[in-house]
Amino acid sequence: AFPEIFQKKTSLPKKY
């Protein structure tokens, strides 16, 4: 769940 963590850590929109 990389995108999930990334979104929670950076709080940015989907970009992957």
NUKE-958232 format. One record per atom (N, C-alpha, C): residue in one letter; atom name; x, y, z. Coordinates in steps of 0.05 Angstrom, whole numbers, plus 5000, padded with zeros to 4 digits. Last residue first. Layout:
# NUKE-958232
+-------+-------+------+------+------+
| pakol | marse |    X |    Y |    Z |
+-------+-------+------+------+------+
|     A |    CA |    X |    Y |    Z |
...
+-------+-------+------+------+------+
***
This chain:
# NUKE-958232
+-------+-------+------+------+------+
| pakol | marse |    X |    Y |    Z |
+-------+-------+------+------+------+
|     Y |     N | 5015 | 5169 | 4813 |
|     Y |    CA | 5032 | 5145 | 4810 |
|     Y |     C | 5021 | 5126 | 4789 |
|     K |     N | 4988 | 5208 | 4844 |
|     K |    CA | 5007 | 5216 | 4822 |
|     K |     C | 5027 | 5192 | 4818 |
|     K |     N | 4933 | 5235 | 4880 |
|     K |    CA | 4946 | 5211 | 4867 |
|     K |     C | 4965 | 5220 | 4844 |
|     P |     N | 4951 | 5292 | 4922 |
|     P |    CA | 4933 | 5276 | 4904 |
|     P |     C | 4948 | 5253 | 4891 |
|     L |     N | 4981 | 5289 | 4988 |
|     L |    CA | 4979 | 5300 | 4960 |
|     L |     C | 4960 | 5282 | 4944 |
|     S |     N | 5000 | 5278 | 5038 |
|     S |    CA | 4974 | 5290 | 5036 |
|     S |     C | 4970 | 5302 | 5008 |
|     T |     N | 5046 | 5253 | 5052 |
|     T |    CA | 5049 | 5278 | 5037 |
|     T |     C | 5023 | 5293 | 5034 |
|     K |     N | 5024 | 5211 | 5081 |
|     K |    CA | 5048 | 5225 | 5091 |
|     K |     C | 5051 | 5252 | 5077 |
|     K |     N | 4980 | 5193 | 5054 |
|     K |    CA | 4976 | 5201 | 5082 |
|     K |     C | 5000 | 5217 | 5093 |
|     Q |     N | 5001 | 5183 | 5005 |
|     Q |    CA | 4979 | 5203 | 5007 |
|     Q |     C | 4976 | 5212 | 5035 |
|     F |     N | 5037 | 5143 | 5019 |
|     F |    CA | 5047 | 5168 | 5007 |
|     F |     C | 5026 | 5190 | 5010 |
|     I |     N | 5002 | 5103 | 5037 |
|     I |    CA | 5021 | 5115 | 5056 |
|     I |     C | 5030 | 5142 | 5045 |
|     E |     N | 4977 | 5092 | 4988 |
|     E |    CA | 4961 | 5100 | 5012 |
|     E |     C | 4979 | 5114 | 5032 |
|     P |     N | 5018 | 5077 | 4954 |
|     P |    CA | 5002 | 5101 | 4948 |
|     P |     C | 4987 | 5111 | 4972 |
|     F |     N | 5033 | 5028 | 4979 |
|     F |    CA | 5051 | 5051 | 4977 |
|     F |     C | 5036 | 5077 | 4973 |
|     A |     N | 5017 | 4976 | 5000 |
|     A |    CA | 5000 | 5000 | 5000 |
|     A |     C | 5017 | 5025 | 5000 |
+-------+-------+------+------+------+
***
